[in-house]
């Protein structure tokens, strides 16, 4: 008997049952519900039996009603679980998959093969350009970019994938309806639209906590066929993601960098430890040939917009330095500065500490 979304949600709320224990039990596929009741620890089994036989009396009732109300409020809200048709099968290959995933956005983003892209929150100019270039190339070849919507490499890669008309999935260390970091409000809005998807194992309204981010990394890599580390210091969360990917049997890719650049030391360490050195998107796709797809340049059109200046495509709510904008856009320095001034006068861009940001318009873009 197949479990419903509410059943899976109830399982995720049972006392004393973490993700790993639920995953172990689900892998044995006991009959529902009797097999589960027999296999669960006593407190969890009692809570589940009360929910099944007398739902109105269950302590879970109020929580379940709140979550169902949130889901029903919009068609872009979803609860993914192992019996859901959009549940990513790659999550079944990791040791402790989440029992459920809250989703906000376009579930079609999960249909393409996925590659995780991670890196430092403070990329160099070269690192920013590489993050955007690789994400754009992957999107043009039909791949979905998975990351964590963090500042730096994560946000740059996800923005570039969407700008190229591709797909991107963000796994958050908070509820899917919570914007964190706050400077990525515009990116959060874009990821709720066509080709974008926000995922979290935490219920809506959950605030970001430091302990949530290392745990969410296993989902980022678990969703993906491999992980590309663009730029990272030798002690960073990106190397934790690379280790998780290797433990999950995923391919690990790293971009080489200068031995004099501290932000490249992590990638050089990974390469020394056996990660694949990559020089371009084709190097990655050659390693992942079994999941190759027909290249489709701009497989969905970028968001409709009245903005005509292409420089806006490289601006977000994260400050981007002028030199990085020059590299990303291909404009001359003088032309870039002239356009930035014009955009500032039009109220569409503004100078902030660390670079230039795109200002929200009345449409929320």
N, C-alpha and C positions, 0 to 999 in steps of 0.2 A: 504494500500500500504506500503510495507516494505521500510525502509530507508536504503540507501547505507552507506558504510563507510565514503564516502566524505560528505554525508548529516549530519551524526553524528558529523564529524569533524567541519563542518560549524556551527552546533548548539553550539558546545563547544566554538566557537570563537565569538559568538554574544555579542554585548555590553550589559553590565548590567545584564548578566545571569550567576550567579554562579552555582556551583554544586547542591546546595540544591534546587534552583528554577527550574533548569532543571529536577531534579529528581521528583519534585512534579508534573510538567507538564507531564513528561513521564509516571508517574503512572496513570494519567487519560486517557492515550492512545487516544489522539485526532486523527482524520483522518489526514493522511499526503497527501499534505502539508497544505490544507485549514484550518483544525482544529488547527494546530499549529499557522498559521498566525493570526487566530482569537484570540487565547489565549495568545499570546506573548505580552509583553509591546510594546508600539508603536515603540521606537527606534530599538528594536530587530526585530520586525516584518518587519520594513522597510528594515533592512539589509538583512534579510532572503529572502524577496521578490526580492530584487535586485539580490541576488546570484542566485535564481531559474530562474528568467526571463532573466537576462542579466549577466551571470557569468563573462564575460570578463570585464565588467565595475565595478564589485564588488570589494570593498577594501579587501575582503577576498581572492581574486583570487591569489595574489602572495604568500600569506601564505599557501594556500591549495596546490599550485603547488610545493612549497618547501617540504612540508610534504609528498606528494605523491611520489616525487622523492626519498626521503629517504627510504620510504617503498619499492619501486620497486628495490632498489639496492641489496637486499639480501633476500633469502627465509626465513631467520631466523627472519625477521622483520615483525611485525604485528600491526594492529590497532584493538583492541578489543572494542566492543560496544554492547549495549543490544540486537541488532539483529544478532550478530555474534554467530555461533554455539558453540564457545568455551567460551562465556561470562559466568563467574561463577554465577550461580543462587543465591548463598548466598549473593551476593552484592545487590540484589534486596530487601533484608530484612532489610537494614540499612537506616537511615534517609536521608543521603546525599551521595549516591554512586557517583563516578566520572562518568561524561558523556561518557568518553572514557578512555581506558588504552593503553598506548604504551607498546609493548611487544617485547622482544629480547630473543630468545632461543627456547626451545622445548615446544610447547603448550600441549603436552601430559602430562606434569607435572601437569596440572589442572584437569586431569581425576580422580586422587586418592582423597580420603577424606583427608582433610587438617587440621593440628593443628599448631597454632602459638606458637613459642618459643621465649621468650624475657628474658632479664636480664641485669645485670650490664656490663659496658664496662671494668671493672676491677675485674673480678671474682677471687675468691680464688682458690687454687689448687683443693679443693673439688668441687667448683662450676664449674670449667672447666671440671672436670671428669664427673660430673652429666650432664652437657649440652651435652657432646659427647655421653655418655651412653644412655640417653633418646632419643636423635635424632637417634642414631643407632638402638635402639630397635623399634622405630616407623617406620623407613624405612624398617626394616626387616619384619614388619607386614603390609606392603603395604600402609602406610600413608605418606603423603607429609608434609615436614617441611616448614612452612612459617615464615619468619623473615625479618629483615631490613638490612642485610649485614653490620651491625655496628661492631665495634671492640668488643671483649669480647664474651659474651654468644651467640649473634646472629651469628657471623662468625664461632665460634666453632661448633655450632649446625648444621649449613648449610654444613660446610665442612664434618662433620661426617656422615650426611645423604647421601651425594654424595659418600663418601668413602665406605659406606655400599651397594652401588648399588641402592640407593633409589632416590627420587625426592626432590627438594627443590625450593621454589619460594621466590625471594627477591623483596620487594617493596621499591623503592628508593625515597629519597627526592631530586632528581635531574633527569636529563634525563637518559634513560636506557643506553645510550652510554657514559655516564660520570662515571668515576671510582671515587667513594667516599665512604669511605676514601681511599686515595691513596695506603695505605699499603695492601689493599685487591684487588690489581690488579689481582693476580692469582685466587682468588676466583671468581672475576667477569668473568674471562675467563672461568672458569669451569661452571659457571651458564649459560653461553651461549651455552653449549654443551648438550649432551643427558641427559635428566632428570632434567635439570636446566632451570629456566626461570626468567628473570628480568622484572619487571613491574613498571610503573610510570604513574601518571596522568599528568605529565609535558612533553612537547614536547622534542624530541631529542636536545641535545646541551644545555639544561637548567642547569645552575650551581647550586650546592647545596646552600641552604639558611636556616638559623636557623628556620624561620617560616614554612618551608615546612615539617619538621619532625613530629611535633605534628599532622598535618593533615594526613600524610601518615599512621599514626598508625591506623586510622579508617579503612583503606583498609586492613592492615595486619589482624586485627581481623575480619573484614567483610568477608574476604575470607575463614575464618576458622570456624570449628565447636566448637572450644574452644581455650583457651590460657593457656600455661604453663609458669609461672614465676619461673625461675630457681634460681636466686639469685638477690636481689635488695635491695638498701637502702630504707628507709621509704619515702624519697622524691626523686622520680626518674621517668623517662619517662615510665619505665616498669609498674609502678602502674597506670599511666594514661592509658596505653593500657589495663590493667585489668579492669579499670572502664569503658572504652569504650566497652569492650567485654561484661560486665555485662549489660550495657544499650542496647546492641544489642541482648540480650537474649542468649549469648554464655556461655558455661561453663568456669569457672575460676578455674585453678588448681595452687597449689603452693607447693614448696618443703620446708619442715621444716629445720631449722638450729639452730645453737647455739644462745642462748640469748646474748652471749658475742661477737657475730660477727655482726658488723654494716651492712655488706652486706646481712645479713639474716633478718634484722629487717623489711624490706618491706614485705617479704613473711610471716613472723609471723603476721604482721598486717592484711594481706589479709585473713589468716586462721581464725584469731579472728573475722573478718567481715563476714565470711561465705564461703570463698573459700574452695574447696575440698583439703584436705591434701593428697598428694600422696607419695608413697614410691617406686613405680616402674611403668613401662609402663602399666602393667596389671590393675592398679588402674584407670588409665585414660580410657583405653578401656572399662572397665566395666561400666563407666559412659556414654560412647558414643557407647553403644552396637548397637544402631539402625543404626549406620553407619559403623559397623565392616566389615572387608574384610577378605578374606582368607589369612592367613599369607603366605607370599612368601619371603623366605630368599634370599637376593641378587637378587631381581626380574629383575634387569639388571646388567650386569657385570660391575665392576669398569672400569674406563678408562684404555685402553691399555697403557702400559708403559714399558720402559726398566728398570725402577728402581726396584731393587730386595729387597732393605732394607725396611722392614715394618715400620721403624721409620719415613720414609718420609711421610707416610700417615697422621702423626700427626703434620707435619710441614707445615706452610703456610707463607704468607707474614706478618703475625702478630707475633711478638716475643712471643715464648712459653718458660717459665722457665724449667730448667732441672727437677725440682721436679714434675712439671706437666706432663712432658713427661714420667717420670718414672711411674706415676699413670696411664696415658692413655695407655701406651704400655705394661705395665706389666713386663718390663725389670728391672733387677737389676741396681742400680746406676752406678756401675763400667762398666757394659755392655753398658748402655745407653751412658755414656761419651765416651767410646771407639768407638762406632758407630758414634757418632756425630763428633769426630775427623776425622774418615775415610771419612765421607761425606764432611767435610770441605776441606780435602785434594783433594777430587775428584771434588770440585767446585760445589757441589749440596746443600750445607748448609753453613750458616755463623752465627757467633755469633753477636748479636746486643744488644743494650740497652734493658734490660728486658727479654732476653732469646735468643732462636735460631730461625732463619727463613730459609725457603726453597728458594733457588735461582732458578730463571727461567732457563729452558734449551732452547736449540735451537728450540724445538717444542712448546715452550710457556707454558709448563705444570707448 
